[in-house]
């Protein structure tokens, strides 16, 4: 996979920042995408790079739907809240846990991800993540838990 990155340098970006609660009466990804990350800079990259505890807060699937609706292909963070991580997998949305990610990355830089081997490259530097266990990979490959079942 190849794409560009959008960097959010701070930690603890919560689900209310990803998609504010006032829009939770909608389940249309394209409509949700119009309100993604309100108050933060606009989404410009294919992949979001974030700090620690991304997706903390309430357990709303709308956060994943809004990201996907905005054309975001995945999130790479130093860590995720557990519920956000599983919601992402269950909705077939790519999330990569990488505590070693560099704090000096810039929005717009190119990324190349090798899911099978468990690494991605930005500006010639290789970052490692744990490859998905087979049951999670199957869920992602099929586009989510409901499609898998």
Protein Blocks (a to p, Z undefined) as FASTA:
>chain_A
ZZdddddfbghiafklmpgfklmmpcbfklmmmmgoghiacdfbfbdcddehihiajfdf
klmmmmmmnopabdcdfbdcfklmmmmmmnopacdddfkbcfkbcehiacdddfknopac
eehiacddddddfklmmmmmnopaklmZZ
